[in-house]
Amino acid sequence: MVNVGFLYPGYSAEDDYPAIERALRDSAPGEVSLPVVHTLMREDAHRVDALLDIGGSDVLGEGARALRGMGVQAAVWACTSGSFVFGWDGAAQQVAGVSEAAGVPASSTSFAFVHAARALGVTRVAVAATYPSDVAERFVAFLGHAGIEVVALASRGIVTAAEVGTLGRDEVLAFVAANDHPDAEAVLVPDTALHTVSWLDELEARVGKPVLTANQVSVWEGLRLASGPGGLPPRTGLGRLFAAPATVPAGERGRHPRQL
């Protein structure tokens, strides 16, 4: 059994995690468990001050200790905006705190996007963000720190995760397709409040290139950390990211994302 735990702020698209767990079990042999611990969200707002509070060490420490009690093998802070708003170094410190409290290797959705893009050999991307523009620009800066160029940025301007979670299949497909760019090698969709995992293959078929979404890369990252030297075996039905094996070099397992 591979057991990867996720810290998820509030309630919006948390049902993506049991959906991807079922898809993983259906597509290949082997048991996978993806428990979710809901962390405190004092204010539901894609606003910098609220996001800094959502990703605070007190909030994440409590959640990480709960994951430790579940015997997880890796932990992921499943919130893109609540990690990249801290900047590269701050997000790395955030993950180090989660790792210490959970007692296992840890990462966050922001680092997961970087690692997923690298796994696919992608350096130029379009970003279709549900956030307000000032928050989305911070994601662009985070990617830039990792050497990933954003050739097009769209901001839908939605303030609350609750509203993002109400967007359905047709709206998500249309939003992503409308904000692709010819120079982009992939489209990144950075909000764990957005339902996407049931439509990953449809999204990629619509734009004709890899689409990386927040809940998808969060699960991929956690499995990558927990998978051992053999790496993550290919899985179908979950986009190109899962279709090829992903490994963590022997010297990097359990290390701080800042070092990867």
Residue frames as qw, qx, qy, qz and C-alpha x, y, z in Angstrom:
[[0.000, 0.887, 0.462, 0.000, 0.00, 0.00, 0.00],
 [0.359, 0.224, -0.009, 0.906, 1.29, 3.42, -1.00],
 [0.248, -0.790, -0.534, 0.171, -0.11, 5.96, 1.46],
 [0.317, 0.215, 0.040, 0.923, 0.28, 9.65, 0.58],
 [0.139, -0.701, -0.589, 0.377, -1.36, 12.35, 2.68],
 [0.212, 0.502, 0.283, 0.790, -2.63, 15.76, 1.61],
 [0.115, -0.482, -0.439, 0.750, -3.23, 18.95, 3.55],
 [0.102, 0.490, 0.600, 0.624, -6.18, 20.67, 1.90],
 [0.011, 0.083, 0.324, -0.942, -7.51, 24.10, 2.93],
 [0.500, 0.204, 0.212, -0.814, -11.23, 24.17, 3.59],
 [0.534, 0.284, 0.796, -0.021, -13.72, 22.46, 1.27],
 [0.393, 0.614, -0.161, -0.666, -14.17, 23.00, -2.47],
 [0.753, 0.421, -0.419, -0.283, -12.70, 20.32, -4.80],
 [0.346, -0.489, 0.778, -0.189, -11.45, 17.81, -2.24],
 [0.863, 0.169, 0.413, -0.237, -13.48, 15.11, -4.01],
 [0.571, 0.692, -0.427, -0.110, -10.81, 15.17, -6.73],
 [0.104, -0.560, 0.804, -0.171, -8.65, 13.08, -4.38],
 [0.654, 0.033, 0.722, -0.223, -10.93, 10.05, -3.99],
 [0.739, 0.619, 0.059, -0.259, -11.62, 10.35, -7.75],
 [0.392, 0.713, -0.581, -0.020, -7.94, 10.14, -8.62],
 [0.387, -0.359, 0.819, -0.226, -7.46, 7.36, -6.06],
 [0.790, 0.275, 0.485, -0.256, -10.13, 5.30, -7.84],
 [0.642, 0.727, -0.193, -0.149, -8.59, 6.07, -11.23],
 [0.050, 0.664, -0.743, 0.069, -5.17, 4.96, -10.03],
 [0.548, -0.144, 0.790, -0.233, -6.52, 1.70, -8.66],
 [0.780, 0.467, 0.319, -0.267, -8.45, 1.03, -11.87],
 [0.532, 0.786, -0.284, -0.140, -5.59, 1.76, -14.26],
 [0.479, 0.484, -0.702, 0.208, -2.85, -0.42, -12.75],
 [0.778, -0.346, -0.516, 0.097, -2.37, -3.05, -10.05],
 [0.423, 0.065, -0.456, 0.780, -1.37, -2.01, -6.56],
 [0.287, -0.780, -0.549, 0.096, -3.13, -0.31, -3.70],
 [0.246, 0.323, -0.074, 0.911, -3.00, 3.47, -3.30],
 [0.289, -0.740, -0.569, 0.211, -4.40, 5.48, -0.41],
 [0.250, 0.401, 0.056, 0.880, -4.71, 9.27, -0.60],
 [0.306, -0.684, -0.595, 0.289, -6.07, 10.54, 2.74],
 [0.128, 0.615, 0.105, 0.771, -6.95, 14.23, 3.00],
 [0.347, -0.510, -0.523, 0.588, -6.73, 16.35, 6.14],
 [0.098, 0.829, 0.328, 0.442, -8.69, 19.61, 5.89],
 [0.448, -0.106, -0.309, 0.832, -6.72, 22.52, 7.30],
 [0.050, -0.734, -0.453, 0.504, -8.10, 25.67, 8.86],
 [0.264, 0.388, 0.357, 0.808, -9.12, 28.45, 6.49],
 [0.096, -0.477, -0.490, 0.724, -10.04, 31.46, 8.57],
 [0.371, 0.660, 0.064, -0.651, -11.03, 33.44, 5.49],
 [0.679, 0.311, 0.600, 0.286, -11.81, 32.04, 2.05],
 [0.258, 0.933, -0.002, -0.250, -10.12, 34.61, -0.17],
 [0.783, 0.262, 0.150, 0.544, -7.56, 34.59, -2.98],
 [0.007, -0.959, 0.094, -0.269, -5.98, 37.63, -1.39],
 [0.530, 0.468, -0.578, 0.408, -2.33, 37.74, -0.34],
 [0.232, -0.454, 0.571, -0.643, -2.88, 38.39, 3.37],
 [0.860, -0.112, 0.196, -0.458, -5.51, 35.63, 3.62],
 [0.893, 0.315, -0.320, 0.024, -3.29, 33.20, 1.71],
 [0.262, 0.525, -0.641, 0.496, -0.34, 33.86, 4.01],
 [0.530, -0.314, 0.507, -0.603, -2.60, 32.95, 6.92],
 [0.939, 0.121, -0.049, -0.318, -3.93, 29.82, 5.18],
 [0.833, 0.337, -0.375, 0.227, -0.35, 28.59, 4.70],
 [0.225, -0.782, 0.422, -0.399, 0.90, 29.58, 8.14],
 [0.328, 0.324, -0.861, 0.215, 3.14, 27.22, 10.11],
 [0.373, -0.077, 0.676, -0.631, 0.60, 26.83, 12.92],
 [0.779, 0.267, 0.059, -0.564, -2.13, 25.70, 10.53],
 [0.723, 0.421, -0.529, -0.141, 0.06, 23.34, 8.53],
 [0.072, 0.384, -0.841, 0.374, 1.82, 21.94, 11.59],
 [0.592, -0.011, 0.557, -0.583, -1.47, 20.80, 13.09],
 [0.839, 0.371, -0.073, -0.391, -2.52, 19.16, 9.85],
 [0.506, 0.528, -0.681, 0.042, 0.87, 17.52, 9.30],
 [0.197, -0.293, 0.827, -0.437, 0.78, 15.97, 12.75],
 [0.771, 0.167, 0.343, -0.509, -2.61, 14.48, 11.91],
 [0.765, 0.497, -0.363, -0.190, -1.11, 12.96, 8.74],
 [0.129, 0.503, -0.818, 0.248, 1.73, 11.53, 10.79],
 [0.520, -0.098, 0.689, -0.495, -0.83, 9.64, 12.85],
 [0.837, 0.374, 0.089, -0.389, -2.20, 8.11, 9.63],
 [0.739, -0.239, 0.557, 0.294, 1.14, 6.54, 8.78],
 [0.614, 0.782, 0.029, -0.100, 1.60, 8.35, 5.48],
 [0.818, -0.045, 0.220, 0.529, 4.80, 7.87, 3.47],
 [0.299, 0.153, 0.182, 0.924, 4.80, 11.39, 2.01],
 [0.017, 0.734, 0.525, -0.431, 2.86, 14.60, 2.60],
 [0.273, 0.333, 0.378, 0.819, 1.79, 17.38, 0.22],
 [0.081, 0.512, 0.342, -0.784, 0.47, 20.83, 1.08],
 [0.306, 0.424, 0.744, 0.415, -2.25, 20.83, -1.57],
 [0.078, 0.917, 0.298, -0.253, -2.64, 24.54, -2.09],
 [0.629, 0.416, 0.158, 0.637, -0.90, 26.37, -4.91],
 [0.029, 0.813, 0.039, 0.580, -1.63, 29.97, -3.94],
 [0.641, -0.749, 0.078, -0.147, -1.05, 29.21, -0.24],
 [0.839, -0.246, 0.180, 0.451, 2.49, 28.15, -1.10],
 [0.572, 0.403, 0.192, 0.688, 3.76, 30.37, -3.94],
 [0.114, -0.928, -0.130, -0.329, 2.67, 33.57, -2.13],
 [0.678, -0.687, 0.127, 0.229, 5.53, 32.90, 0.29],
 [0.258, 0.818, -0.494, -0.143, 8.06, 33.10, -2.55],
 [0.777, 0.296, -0.555, 0.020, 10.53, 30.36, -3.46],
 [0.273, 0.298, -0.738, 0.541, 12.51, 30.37, -0.21],
 [0.457, -0.170, 0.431, -0.760, 9.44, 30.83, 1.97],
 [0.878, 0.084, -0.177, -0.437, 7.65, 27.96, 0.22],
 [0.654, 0.283, -0.671, 0.204, 10.71, 25.77, 0.78],
 [0.029, -0.250, 0.675, -0.694, 10.72, 26.62, 4.49],
 [0.698, -0.066, 0.119, -0.703, 6.99, 25.90, 4.60],
 [0.880, 0.151, -0.409, -0.191, 7.52, 22.42, 3.16],
 [0.400, 0.318, -0.732, 0.450, 10.42, 21.76, 5.53],
 [0.345, -0.210, 0.517, -0.755, 8.07, 22.46, 8.44],
 [0.857, 0.045, -0.072, -0.509, 5.45, 20.08, 7.06],
 [0.739, 0.286, -0.604, 0.078, 8.10, 17.39, 6.60],
 [0.122, 0.308, -0.722, 0.608, 9.34, 17.78, 10.16],
 [0.540, -0.112, 0.396, -0.734, 5.84, 17.67, 11.66],
 [0.891, 0.161, -0.116, -0.408, 4.69, 14.75, 9.48],
 [0.614, -0.462, 0.635, 0.076, 7.97, 12.84, 9.80],
 [0.738, 0.300, 0.553, 0.246, 8.09, 12.06, 6.06],
 [0.289, 0.005, 0.391, 0.874, 9.25, 13.69, 2.80],
 [0.195, 0.742, 0.518, -0.378, 6.98, 16.59, 1.89],
 [0.247, 0.125, 0.409, 0.870, 6.26, 19.04, -0.89],
 [0.280, 0.542, 0.382, -0.694, 3.58, 21.48, -2.02],
 [0.623, 0.629, 0.465, 0.009, 1.51, 22.02, -5.13],
 [0.201, 0.935, -0.201, -0.212, 3.70, 24.93, -6.24],
 [0.233, -0.564, 0.761, 0.221, 6.83, 22.77, -6.24],
 [0.647, 0.204, 0.735, 0.000, 4.80, 19.95, -7.81],
 [0.547, 0.810, 0.141, -0.159, 4.12, 22.15, -10.84],
 [0.063, 0.825, -0.532, -0.179, 7.83, 22.82, -11.23],
 [0.415, -0.305, 0.854, 0.074, 8.80, 19.16, -10.90],
 [0.670, 0.437, 0.591, -0.105, 6.02, 18.05, -13.26],
 [0.446, 0.867, -0.101, -0.197, 7.08, 20.55, -15.92],
 [0.083, -0.682, 0.712, 0.141, 10.66, 19.34, -15.61],
 [0.595, -0.029, 0.802, -0.031, 9.55, 15.71, -15.89],
 [0.642, 0.624, 0.443, -0.043, 7.84, 16.54, -19.18],
 [0.557, 0.013, 0.305, 0.772, 10.75, 18.64, -20.44],
 [0.102, 0.844, 0.439, 0.291, 8.56, 21.76, -20.52],
 [0.430, -0.212, -0.168, 0.861, 10.08, 25.24, -20.23],
 [0.148, -0.036, -0.163, -0.975, 7.43, 27.50, -21.84],
 [0.023, -0.423, -0.893, 0.150, 3.87, 27.43, -20.54],
 [0.274, -0.471, -0.246, -0.802, 0.52, 29.18, -20.64],
 [0.077, -0.143, -0.784, 0.599, -1.18, 29.70, -17.27],
 [0.383, -0.480, -0.481, -0.625, -4.97, 29.62, -16.96],
 [0.199, -0.049, -0.698, 0.686, -5.52, 30.86, -13.41],
 [0.253, -0.696, -0.641, -0.202, -8.82, 31.30, -11.64],
 [0.436, -0.503, -0.342, 0.663, -7.21, 33.83, -9.26],
 [0.099, 0.976, 0.077, -0.180, -7.25, 37.62, -9.33],
 [0.666, 0.674, -0.171, 0.271, -4.38, 38.97, -11.44],
 [0.098, -0.811, 0.486, -0.310, -2.14, 40.11, -8.56],
 [0.765, -0.334, 0.534, -0.132, -2.14, 36.60, -7.09],
 [0.903, 0.385, 0.174, 0.080, -1.63, 34.97, -10.49],
 [0.377, 0.839, -0.322, 0.221, 1.42, 37.16, -11.13],
 [0.429, -0.650, 0.598, -0.190, 3.06, 35.70, -8.04],
 [0.903, 0.049, 0.427, 0.009, 2.72, 32.24, -9.56],
 [0.665, 0.723, -0.066, 0.176, 4.43, 33.54, -12.70],
 [0.023, -0.835, 0.495, -0.240, 7.31, 34.80, -10.54],
 [0.733, -0.366, 0.558, -0.131, 7.56, 31.45, -8.76],
 [0.896, 0.341, 0.266, 0.104, 7.78, 29.59, -12.06],
 [0.422, 0.856, -0.220, 0.200, 10.32, 32.08, -13.34],
 [0.395, -0.722, 0.552, -0.129, 12.56, 31.31, -10.38],
 [0.788, -0.098, 0.606, 0.038, 12.62, 27.71, -11.64],
 [0.147, -0.332, 0.653, 0.665, 13.44, 28.75, -15.20],
 [0.274, 0.476, 0.822, 0.153, 9.91, 28.20, -16.56],
 [0.015, 0.077, -0.187, -0.979, 8.75, 30.98, -18.91],
 [0.310, 0.574, 0.684, -0.326, 5.08, 31.96, -18.88],
 [0.194, 0.080, 0.517, 0.830, 4.23, 33.01, -22.44],
 [0.340, -0.434, -0.389, -0.738, 0.57, 33.75, -21.67],
 [0.083, -0.149, -0.767, 0.618, -1.30, 34.43, -18.42],
 [0.370, -0.475, -0.462, -0.651, -5.06, 34.49, -17.95],
 [0.025, -0.043, -0.708, 0.705, -6.70, 35.48, -14.66],
 [0.222, -0.519, -0.746, -0.353, -10.38, 34.69, -14.16],
 [0.085, -0.419, 0.189, -0.884, -10.52, 36.95, -11.10],
 [0.699, -0.480, -0.460, -0.264, -12.45, 34.65, -8.75],
 [0.157, -0.679, 0.458, -0.552, -11.89, 35.61, -5.12],
 [0.657, -0.359, 0.527, -0.403, -13.15, 32.56, -3.20],
 [0.024, -0.222, 0.964, 0.141, -12.27, 28.88, -3.41],
 [0.440, 0.332, 0.738, -0.389, -15.93, 28.07, -2.83],
 [0.551, 0.667, 0.025, -0.501, -16.89, 29.77, -6.10],
 [0.203, 0.543, -0.753, -0.311, -14.03, 28.12, -8.00],
 [0.245, -0.068, 0.959, -0.125, -15.27, 24.73, -6.79],
 [0.568, 0.473, 0.492, -0.461, -18.64, 25.28, -8.50],
 [0.362, 0.589, -0.462, -0.556, -17.17, 25.46, -12.03],
 [0.877, 0.104, 0.438, -0.171, -18.22, 22.43, -14.05],
 [0.723, 0.018, 0.549, 0.419, -16.78, 20.41, -16.90],
 [0.475, 0.719, 0.368, 0.350, -17.86, 22.65, -19.78],
 [0.099, -0.992, 0.062, -0.037, -16.63, 25.82, -18.07],
 [0.603, -0.590, 0.447, 0.297, -13.27, 24.26, -17.20],
 [0.698, 0.224, 0.526, 0.432, -12.72, 22.88, -20.72],
 [0.324, 0.859, 0.265, 0.295, -13.62, 26.21, -22.31],
 [0.291, -0.941, 0.155, 0.078, -11.50, 28.24, -19.90],
 [0.656, -0.409, 0.501, 0.389, -8.38, 26.16, -20.44],
 [0.623, 0.401, 0.516, 0.431, -8.79, 25.99, -24.23],
 [0.180, 0.947, 0.203, 0.175, -9.38, 29.73, -24.51],
 [0.255, -0.926, 0.279, 0.017, -6.16, 30.49, -22.66],
 [0.856, -0.028, 0.309, 0.413, -3.72, 28.23, -24.44],
 [0.117, 0.874, -0.268, -0.388, -0.99, 29.87, -26.54],
 [0.859, 0.484, -0.171, -0.006, 0.79, 28.62, -29.67],
 [0.332, 0.660, -0.583, 0.339, 4.21, 29.08, -28.06],
 [0.570, -0.470, 0.518, -0.432, 3.28, 27.18, -24.90],
 [0.343, 0.244, -0.904, -0.080, 4.46, 23.59, -24.54],
 [0.289, -0.371, -0.864, 0.179, 1.85, 22.96, -21.83],
 [0.307, -0.624, -0.140, -0.704, -1.02, 24.69, -20.06],
 [0.292, -0.054, -0.756, 0.583, -0.87, 25.02, -16.27],
 [0.438, -0.597, -0.373, -0.559, -4.07, 25.37, -14.25],
 [0.365, 0.189, -0.665, 0.624, -3.02, 26.33, -10.71],
 [0.443, -0.341, 0.269, -0.784, -5.88, 26.03, -8.23],
 [0.116, -0.016, -0.983, 0.143, -6.64, 23.01, -6.05],
 [0.377, 0.313, 0.509, -0.708, -10.14, 24.47, -5.55],
 [0.558, 0.414, -0.308, -0.649, -10.88, 23.68, -9.21],
 [0.834, 0.056, 0.540, -0.104, -12.26, 20.27, -10.21],
 [0.372, 0.677, -0.494, -0.399, -10.15, 18.84, -13.06],
 [0.269, -0.371, 0.885, 0.080, -9.07, 15.23, -12.52],
 [0.639, 0.327, 0.674, -0.172, -12.12, 13.65, -14.16],
 [0.570, 0.797, 0.165, -0.114, -11.45, 15.60, -17.37],
 [0.379, -0.661, 0.455, 0.460, -7.66, 15.45, -17.74],
 [0.485, 0.073, 0.725, 0.483, -7.62, 13.47, -20.98],
 [0.287, 0.801, 0.512, 0.118, -10.40, 15.66, -22.41],
 [0.133, -0.931, 0.074, 0.332, -8.46, 18.81, -21.53],
 [0.394, -0.458, 0.603, 0.521, -5.35, 17.52, -23.29],
 [0.449, 0.384, 0.728, 0.349, -7.33, 16.40, -26.32],
 [0.166, 0.919, 0.344, -0.097, -8.89, 19.86, -26.56],
 [0.048, -0.934, 0.244, 0.255, -5.58, 21.76, -26.57],
 [0.860, 0.464, -0.175, 0.118, -3.36, 19.08, -28.12],
 [0.360, 0.539, -0.558, 0.519, -0.64, 19.33, -25.48],
 [0.456, -0.235, -0.745, 0.426, -0.03, 18.46, -21.82],
 [0.339, -0.701, -0.079, -0.623, -2.31, 20.13, -19.28],
 [0.436, -0.018, -0.713, 0.549, -1.06, 20.21, -15.71],
 [0.431, -0.672, -0.233, -0.556, -3.67, 20.88, -13.05],
 [0.187, -0.635, 0.513, -0.546, -3.25, 21.50, -9.35],
 [0.814, -0.278, 0.382, -0.338, -4.82, 18.39, -7.85],
 [0.929, 0.346, -0.126, 0.049, -3.27, 16.21, -10.57],
 [0.480, 0.599, -0.476, 0.429, 0.30, 17.43, -9.93],
 [0.437, -0.583, 0.466, -0.503, -0.21, 17.30, -6.16],
 [0.948, -0.108, 0.240, -0.179, -1.00, 13.57, -6.31],
 [0.816, 0.490, -0.208, 0.224, 1.79, 12.91, -8.81],
 [0.127, 0.714, -0.492, 0.482, 4.27, 14.69, -6.55],
 [0.641, -0.464, 0.455, -0.409, 3.22, 12.77, -3.47],
 [0.985, 0.102, 0.131, -0.044, 3.42, 9.43, -5.26],
 [0.599, 0.661, -0.331, 0.308, 6.79, 10.43, -6.69],
 [0.136, -0.673, 0.555, -0.469, 8.13, 11.05, -3.20],
 [0.724, -0.285, 0.504, -0.375, 6.68, 7.82, -1.82],
 [0.891, 0.350, -0.138, -0.256, 7.40, 5.53, -4.75],
 [0.800, -0.382, 0.401, 0.229, 10.93, 4.40, -3.88],
 [0.266, -0.498, 0.574, 0.593, 13.90, 3.91, -6.22],
 [0.395, 0.266, 0.814, 0.333, 11.76, 2.26, -8.89],
 [0.088, 0.043, -0.221, -0.970, 9.82, 5.42, -9.48],
 [0.537, 0.314, 0.400, -0.673, 6.16, 5.97, -10.26],
 [0.388, 0.143, 0.843, 0.343, 4.82, 3.40, -12.75],
 [0.156, -0.045, -0.410, -0.898, 2.92, 4.70, -15.80],
 [0.262, 0.431, 0.764, -0.402, -0.83, 5.10, -15.37],
 [0.077, 0.320, 0.617, 0.715, -3.53, 5.83, -17.96],
 [0.189, -0.727, -0.622, -0.220, -6.49, 8.18, -17.90],
 [0.406, -0.804, -0.221, 0.375, -4.78, 10.92, -15.92],
 [0.216, 0.956, -0.155, -0.127, -3.01, 12.95, -18.58],
 [0.725, 0.542, -0.355, 0.232, 0.45, 12.73, -20.07],
 [0.167, -0.708, 0.547, -0.414, 2.09, 13.44, -16.72],
 [0.726, -0.281, 0.558, -0.287, 1.04, 10.03, -15.39],
 [0.903, 0.396, -0.029, -0.166, 1.64, 8.22, -18.68],
 [0.638, 0.512, -0.476, 0.323, 5.44, 8.03, -18.23],
 [0.758, -0.416, -0.379, 0.330, 7.40, 6.85, -15.18],
 [0.012, 0.872, -0.198, 0.448, 8.77, 9.53, -12.87],
 [0.816, -0.189, -0.394, 0.379, 11.67, 8.88, -10.53],
 [0.279, -0.940, 0.179, -0.084, 13.44, 10.70, -7.74],
 [0.576, 0.525, -0.559, 0.282, 17.22, 10.28, -8.03],
 [0.755, -0.278, -0.540, 0.247, 18.64, 8.25, -5.14],
 [0.416, -0.017, -0.348, 0.840, 20.41, 11.22, -3.58],
 [0.167, -0.276, -0.078, -0.943, 17.29, 13.38, -3.56],
 [0.529, -0.467, -0.669, -0.234, 14.70, 11.27, -1.78],
 [0.523, -0.660, -0.458, 0.284, 13.41, 13.03, 1.32],
 [0.405, -0.084, -0.041, 0.910, 15.28, 16.23, 0.55],
 [0.085, 0.641, 0.280, -0.709, 13.98, 19.74, 0.75],
 [0.584, 0.688, 0.416, 0.113, 12.29, 20.91, -2.51],
 [0.037, 0.955, -0.206, -0.208, 14.67, 23.88, -2.54],
 [0.388, -0.533, 0.699, 0.277, 17.47, 21.37, -3.15],
 [0.702, 0.280, 0.651, 0.079, 15.73, 19.49, -5.98]]
